Amino acid sequence: MKLSQTAEYALRAIVWLADQGDTPSTTAEISRGTRIPPGYLSKVLQTLVREGLIRAQRGRGGGFNLARSTEQLNILDVINAVDPLVPMEHCPLGYGSHVPGLCPLHSRLQQAFSLFENALRETRISDLLSSSPKKQCLCVERQ
C-alpha cells in the first residue's frame, strides 16, 4: 500500500509540530524543517486545522501547533484527515458480484487492508517521536 504525497506531507508536518511541543511554528519554519513546498504545505495545514488535528494562532508569535496530545493522535487520524484510505470496492478479478461472499483474491486483499489500517490506528504520533531520529528523517529527499 502506498500513501499519497499529501498524506506523507501531513505526517511530516504533524511530526514536526509534535517535536516543537507547545511552541507555535510558522508555515515557513515547517516548510524549511520538512522540505515541503510552502504552497502545498499551506493547503495541508488548512485541512489539518479544519479536521481539528492542529490549531492556528494568528498574529505575532502565532503559528501552528497540535490540537491533541501525541498520545491521542495516531497515523490513521492524520492520513484520513487529508486523503482517507479506502478499501477496494471492485473485484480485482472483474467478478460483478460476490454473493454469498468475496472471491478468494478480494477476500485476501480486504484482510491485508484491515491489517494495514489497524497498524496505522495502533501507531501513535508519540511512538514515532520516541523511535525516530528527529528532524533528520524529515529532511531526506525522496529517491
Buried (B, 14 or more C-beta within 10 A) or exposed (E): EEBEEBBBBBBBBBBBBBBBEEEBBEBEBBBBBBBBEEEEBBEBBEBBBEBEBBBBEEEEEEBBBBBBEBEEBBBBBBBBBBBEBEEEEEBEEEEEEEEEEBBEEBEEBEEEBEEBBEEBEEBBBBBBEEEEEEEEEBEEEEE
